[in-house]
Amino acid sequence: MLANRMNNLKPYVPGEQPKDREYIKINANENPYPPSPKVKEAVVDFVENNLEKLGLYPDPDSLDLHAAIADMINKTGGVLSRARVDNGEVTPDPKDKIPFTVTPDMIYTGNGSDEVLSFVFYAFFDSDKKLICPEHSYSFYPVYCGFYDIPRLPVELNDDWTLKTDKMVQLANENHSSTIFANPNAPTSLGLTREQVREMLVKAPKDQVFVVDEAYVDFGGESSIPLLKDFKNLVVVRTFSKSLCGAGMRSGYIVANPELINAVTTVKNSLNHFPMDAVTQVASTAACNDVAYYVECAKKVCQTREDFISFLKKNGYQVNDSKTNFVFLKKNGLDGKKAYEFIKENGILVRRFDTPGIEEYLRITIGTQEQMDKLKAIMEKL
Ligand SMILES: *Cc1c(COP(=O)(O)O)cnc(C)c1O
């Protein structure tokens, strides 16, 4: 009864969401802080004053939203945790300042960056070329490779979990292939500097698309957006789910040169041609317009993260430096699965993977300071 192509599907398994008990949920890298009060205002206003718009199709070009995203990136330099807020005015850290103005025609938006990524895979990766990606990275990439029948060439990581950037570029050249990775990477939490990404782009094939997934960059990474000026084959994918406290909104976007944006738009218009719904467009636009709020949230998450990392180090854990809203850790002699289960029995959900090579590790999302203090008390008993 099923089409043959169904055999290629290996669906993504998200972090569990049990309903049997109230857990502190720090297993899916969601933001512990709620969206800005301005988002609430905008949604309430929509419901009270514009509800008839739900009877009409949403703006297919999402013009207001694309303008708001471009503006947010220009104001922050694309890294919230380092941006400065003075009397409500947001300016980028000098290190992040983008040497050109990001314009709305460089933005594409969709229903979460997962959907955006799926269109990127469709638009740019061929079935007769091996896609270069790190062996351990976002686990949706292999899922889409199965879905679109794209062969994959996973590149192992160094012993310290950093990416083998030279090897990745070398293989991209040998196979004349595209490349994708998350920066900072998941689940390792480590980031490449912009110079490291630039070096990769300089050496990688110029006529193959090079995708950097910046889901976590707002927590202290270095954005590749400034490189768009010199590299027309670069695609930067970002999301509202982590640093913009909006995982439930399903809102993600691309920043790239207009030619590549147009290609992804062609894919969308050939499939589910309407964009995200009208309410999410309003909520996402309101979020961008109150970026100062999210700068503060990102700074709080980073502060809590550094506190938690020093706790872990004091207690004998091996933990990677983190440029994300999660930490990746293990302890010699501690069974990863047992640790996970002990923490769960005590009311806190964290993430672990059965993937060979990382079975002993836990990936723990940074919650509020209060949530992390509860976790610390539990981990002290491990
Ligand atoms: C969370 C995450 C995404 C998906 O984000 P959504 O916008 O919620 O679909 C994409 N890439 C990476 C690396 C992520 O961690």
The ligand as an SDF file (V2000), in Angstrom:
LIG
                    3D

 15 15  0  0  0  0  0  0  0  0999 V2000
   16.2540   23.8010   17.3050 C   0  0  0  0  0  0  0  0  0  0  0  0
   17.0430   23.7260   16.0510 C   0  0  0  0  0  0  0  0  0  0  0  0
   16.4620   23.9450   14.8200 C   0  0  0  0  0  0  0  0  0  0  0  0
   14.9710   23.9670   14.6380 C   0  0  0  0  0  0  0  0  0  0  0  0
   14.3370   25.0420   15.0080 O   0  0  0  0  0  0  0  0  0  0  0  0
   12.8010   25.2600   14.6950 P   0  0  0  0  0  0  0  0  0  0  0  0
   12.7970   26.6510   14.1860 O   0  0  0  0  0  0  0  0  0  0  0  0
   12.1160   25.1000   16.0030 O   0  0  0  0  0  0  0  0  0  0  0  0
   12.3020   24.2950   13.6660 O   0  0  0  0  0  0  0  0  0  0  0  0
   17.2580   23.9610   13.6910 C   0  0  0  0  0  0  0  0  0  0  0  0
   18.5760   23.7360   13.7730 N   0  0  0  0  0  0  0  0  0  0  0  0
   19.1660   23.4730   14.9390 C   0  0  0  0  0  0  0  0  0  0  0  0
   20.6340   23.2060   14.9780 C   0  0  0  0  0  0  0  0  0  0  0  0
   18.4200   23.4520   16.1170 C   0  0  0  0  0  0  0  0  0  0  0  0
   18.9950   23.1660   17.2620 O   0  0  0  0  0  0  0  0  0  0  0  0
  1  2  1  0
  2  3  1  0
  2 14  2  0
  3  4  1  0
  3 10  2  0
  4  5  1  0
  5  6  1  0
  6  7  2  0
  6  8  1  0
  6  9  1  0
 10 11  1  0
 11 12  2  0
 12 13  1  0
 12 14  1  0
 14 15  1  0
M  END
$$$$
